[in-house]
Amino acid sequence: MTTHTIAILGGSGFVGSRLCARLARDGHTLRVLTRHRERHRDLLVLPTVEVMEGSPHDPATLDPFVAGCDVVINLVGILNERGHNGSGFERAHVELPRKVIEACRRHGIKRLLHMSALGADAEHGASHYQRSKGRGEQLVLAAADLNVTTFRPSVIFGPGDSFLRRFAGLLRITPLMFPLACPTARFQTVYVGDVVECYARALDDPRTWGHSYDLCGPRVYTFLELVRYTAAVSGAARRIIPLPDWASRLQAEIFEWLPGKPFSRDNYLSTRHANVCSGPFPAIFAITPTPLEAIAPYYLGKAGKRQQYERLRGRES
Ligand SMILES: NC(=O)c1ccc[n+]([C@@H]2O[C@H](COP(=O)([O-])OP(=O)(O)OC[C@H]3O[C@@H](n4cnc5c(N)ncnc54)[C@H](OP(=O)(O)O)[C@@H]3O)[C@@H](O)[C@H]2O)c1
């Protein structure tokens, strides 16, 4: 196997840290750029990983970051922006990929793997998130002088995810009843381990150049089913109240003004179309997608808590 020197933007996040662990296992040399190096000291324990600090938007950071690499992976993405007019999404999902393409050209880097999202659609996306992700994807696929592969996963689950774990946390602190917006929204959740495996297998496979891959798990769930399952597995017995559409929208309008924007109008709009794949998992990767039920109990449930406890005990003794 050829080993590469790979620059990973967004390598400090949920997917990125899993991807770093997977690629480090194959002996690749990795560079990760983060705006907060101190928060990601865990990455430093991986062999062959160098963590650099700075903003990828700054050419004085991006250029030295990619210099000497032969592959760039861009995982940077946001679910919510600071403002409300779409400019934050544009910056993260369109302007940054443009800067990454230019940096690849300046440094003679030919291989680019890019993270888009299922539902990304420059013209018909319902939300700023989906339209900006679609424009970013179009942009990288149009870079004909680079060997580009893009990935479009549905919601990704796994230890450290922000989706199911967030609901497990909210359910735990909500007394008795839990009002749930967009209960009929549909998702085909995919395991983070399968997503990063696709990156690892695509890396040296020229058949993936110029292609975009939808990535989904084996089953479609409504949002209500997912939250009920999370409640059952995490032992938070709450009555979940599915909200009608008008109340879901109202909740989004209120919550987007709360600190951390736990839910926004843009998130609400992203749920308008089913987040499901139209076909099976891409055969080229030879992966059987992992069911949610095979993984979630280990990080949401009591077994997960016991494992964490045992790990902590192990560290302290
Ligand atoms: N998680 C999912 O369910 C899911 C589903 C479909 C697609 N995706 C896509 O997959 C990618 C990774 O998702 P994730 O769940 O791993 O996200 P995450 O945990 O939130 O990580 C996001 C990463 O992007 C970087 N980042 C965020 N905002 C940035 C900004 N304004 N400028 C520079 N860097 C920024 C962060 O770096 P710092 O260390 O500097 O903060 C972090 O490394 C994203 O593109 C996302 O849209 C995710």
The ligand as an SDF file (V2000), in Angstrom:
LIG
                    3D

 48 52  0  0  0  0  0  0  0  0999 V2000
  -22.2080   14.3680   11.6240 N   0  0  0  0  0  0  0  0  0  0  0  0
  -23.1510   14.1280   10.7310 C   0  0  0  0  0  0  0  0  0  0  0  0
  -24.2210   13.5670   11.0280 O   0  0  0  0  0  0  0  0  0  0  0  0
  -22.9370   14.5430    9.2940 C   0  0  0  0  0  0  0  0  0  0  0  0
  -23.8630   14.1550    8.3050 C   0  0  0  0  0  0  0  0  0  0  0  0
  -23.6410   14.5460    6.9780 C   0  0  0  0  0  0  0  0  0  0  0  0
  -22.5250   15.3020    6.6530 C   0  0  0  0  0  0  0  0  0  0  0  0
  -21.6610   15.6750    7.6370 N   0  0  0  0  0  0  0  0  0  0  0  0
  -20.5040   16.4860    7.2830 C   0  0  0  0  0  0  0  0  0  0  0  0
  -19.3280   15.8280    7.7290 O   0  0  0  0  0  0  0  0  0  0  0  0
  -18.3390   16.7950    8.0890 C   0  0  0  0  0  0  0  0  0  0  0  0
  -17.8050   16.4870    9.4720 C   0  0  0  0  0  0  0  0  0  0  0  0
  -18.8960   16.4990   10.3730 O   0  0  0  0  0  0  0  0  0  0  0  0
  -18.6620   16.3080   11.9390 P   0  0  0  0  0  0  0  0  0  0  0  0
  -19.9160   15.7700   12.4930 O   0  0  0  0  0  0  0  0  0  0  0  0
  -17.3850   15.6100   12.1910 O   0  0  0  0  0  0  0  0  0  0  0  0
  -18.5340   17.8240   12.3910 O   0  0  0  0  0  0  0  0  0  0  0  0
  -17.8880   18.4140   13.7380 P   0  0  0  0  0  0  0  0  0  0  0  0
  -17.6680   17.3530   14.7490 O   0  0  0  0  0  0  0  0  0  0  0  0
  -18.7160   19.5970   14.0930 O   0  0  0  0  0  0  0  0  0  0  0  0
  -16.4620   18.9090   13.2350 O   0  0  0  0  0  0  0  0  0  0  0  0
  -16.3800   20.0010   12.3840 C   0  0  0  0  0  0  0  0  0  0  0  0
  -14.9300   20.2490   12.0270 C   0  0  0  0  0  0  0  0  0  0  0  0
  -14.8890   21.3890   11.1560 O   0  0  0  0  0  0  0  0  0  0  0  0
  -14.0790   22.3950   11.7200 C   0  0  0  0  0  0  0  0  0  0  0  0
  -14.7950   23.6730   11.5800 N   0  0  0  0  0  0  0  0  0  0  0  0
  -16.0790   23.9190   11.9180 C   0  0  0  0  0  0  0  0  0  0  0  0
  -16.3850   25.1920   11.6080 N   0  0  0  0  0  0  0  0  0  0  0  0
  -15.2790   25.7380   11.0550 C   0  0  0  0  0  0  0  0  0  0  0  0
  -14.9650   27.0080   10.5500 C   0  0  0  0  0  0  0  0  0  0  0  0
  -15.8770   27.9830   10.5300 N   0  0  0  0  0  0  0  0  0  0  0  0
  -13.7310   27.2310   10.0720 N   0  0  0  0  0  0  0  0  0  0  0  0
  -12.8110   26.2540   10.1150 C   0  0  0  0  0  0  0  0  0  0  0  0
  -13.0270   25.0240   10.5840 N   0  0  0  0  0  0  0  0  0  0  0  0
  -14.2510   24.7670   11.0550 C   0  0  0  0  0  0  0  0  0  0  0  0
  -13.8730   22.0580   13.1730 C   0  0  0  0  0  0  0  0  0  0  0  0
  -12.5310   22.4260   13.5010 O   0  0  0  0  0  0  0  0  0  0  0  0
  -12.0700   23.1900   14.8540 P   0  0  0  0  0  0  0  0  0  0  0  0
  -11.2430   22.1780   15.6060 O   0  0  0  0  0  0  0  0  0  0  0  0
  -11.2620   24.3220   14.3380 O   0  0  0  0  0  0  0  0  0  0  0  0
  -13.3040   23.6160   15.5830 O   0  0  0  0  0  0  0  0  0  0  0  0
  -14.0460   20.5430   13.1980 C   0  0  0  0  0  0  0  0  0  0  0  0
  -12.8130   19.9050   12.9690 O   0  0  0  0  0  0  0  0  0  0  0  0
  -19.0090   18.1590    7.9290 C   0  0  0  0  0  0  0  0  0  0  0  0
  -18.6830   18.6840    6.6750 O   0  0  0  0  0  0  0  0  0  0  0  0
  -20.4920   17.8280    7.9800 C   0  0  0  0  0  0  0  0  0  0  0  0
  -21.2800   18.7770    7.2830 O   0  0  0  0  0  0  0  0  0  0  0  0
  -21.8260   15.3220    8.9430 C   0  0  0  0  0  0  0  0  0  0  0  0
  1  2  1  0
  2  3  2  0
  2  4  1  0
  4  5  1  0
  4 48  2  0
  5  6  2  0
  6  7  1  0
  7  8  2  0
  8  9  1  0
  8 48  1  0
  9 10  1  0
  9 46  1  0
 10 11  1  0
 11 12  1  0
 11 44  1  0
 12 13  1  0
 13 14  1  0
 14 15  2  0
 14 16  1  0
 14 17  1  0
 17 18  1  0
 18 19  2  0
 18 20  1  0
 18 21  1  0
 21 22  1  0
 22 23  1  0
 23 24  1  0
 23 42  1  0
 24 25  1  0
 25 26  1  0
 25 36  1  0
 26 27  1  0
 26 35  1  0
 27 28  2  0
 28 29  1  0
 29 30  1  0
 29 35  2  0
 30 31  1  0
 30 32  2  0
 32 33  1  0
 33 34  2  0
 34 35  1  0
 36 37  1  0
 36 42  1  0
 37 38  1  0
 38 39  2  0
 38 40  1  0
 38 41  1  0
 42 43  1  0
 44 45  1  0
 44 46  1  0
 46 47  1  0
M  CHG  2   8   1  16  -1
M  END
$$$$
